[in-house]
Amino acid sequence: ENGPIYMVDFQRKIYEQVSQNQYECNKREKSENDNEEQAVCSDEEWVEYTDSLGRSRKCLRKDLPQMKLNDQQMTMVDDKDKNDRSKSPSPDLLSEDMRRERERVRWEREAYREAMGDE
């Protein structure tokens, strides 16, 4: 206090910032530890699993069976869609003209078969 008087005491300011940061870090660590203890005690532990697409996911242990069930249902719907698309004679990426041409050829074949069958 007997030293020169300045408008801003930078050393004191830095000291206060450092001690404030340390206080906040300690407080945050304490709250994280408390949260982990509460989670373990209440059986709300986070677990990591891999879904059908190979992605790593996290969920609560109590929600894991439901998440796996949802994943299986999504896989079954996706497989069904793939089978439906493979059965369809016209792929999704055909232009309208190509689709119309294929339809015309199919109709001509059907008409020829009917004509040959009637005779």
FENVENVEN-V475980 format. One record per backbone hydrogen bond with DSSP energy under -1.0 kcal/mol. NH is the residue of the N-H (numbers start at 0). CO is the residue of the C=O. If there is no record, write none. Layout:
# FENVENVEN-V475980
nh->NH co->CO
nh->NH co->CO
This chain:
# FENVENVEN-V475980
nh->9 co->7
nh->12 co->8
nh->13 co->9
nh->14 co->10
nh->15 co->11
nh->16 co->12
nh->17 co->13
nh->18 co->14
nh->19 co->15
nh->20 co->16
nh->21 co->17
nh->22 co->18
nh->23 co->19
nh->24 co->20
nh->25 co->21
nh->26 co->22
nh->27 co->23
nh->28 co->24
nh->29 co->25
nh->30 co->26
nh->31 co->27
nh->32 co->28
nh->33 co->29
nh->34 co->30
nh->35 co->31
nh->36 co->32
nh->37 co->33
nh->38 co->34
nh->39 co->35
nh->40 co->36
nh->41 co->37
nh->43 co->38
nh->46 co->58
nh->48 co->56
nh->50 co->54
nh->53 co->50
nh->56 co->48
nh->58 co->46
nh->60 co->44
nh->62 co->59
nh->66 co->62
nh->67 co->63
nh->68 co->64
nh->69 co->65
nh->70 co->66
nh->71 co->67
nh->72 co->68
nh->73 co->69
nh->74 co->70
nh->75 co->71
nh->76 co->72
nh->77 co->73
nh->78 co->74
nh->79 co->75
nh->80 co->76
nh->81 co->77
nh->82 co->78
nh->83 co->79
nh->84 co->80
nh->85 co->81
nh->86 co->82
nh->87 co->83
nh->93 co->90
nh->98 co->94
nh->99 co->95
nh->100 co->96
nh->101 co->97
nh->102 co->98
nh->103 co->99
nh->104 co->100
nh->105 co->101
nh->106 co->102
nh->107 co->103
nh->108 co->104
nh->109 co->105
nh->110 co->106
nh->111 co->107
nh->112 co->108
nh->113 co->109
nh->114 co->110
nh->115 co->111
nh->116 co->112
nh->117 co->113
nh->118 co->114
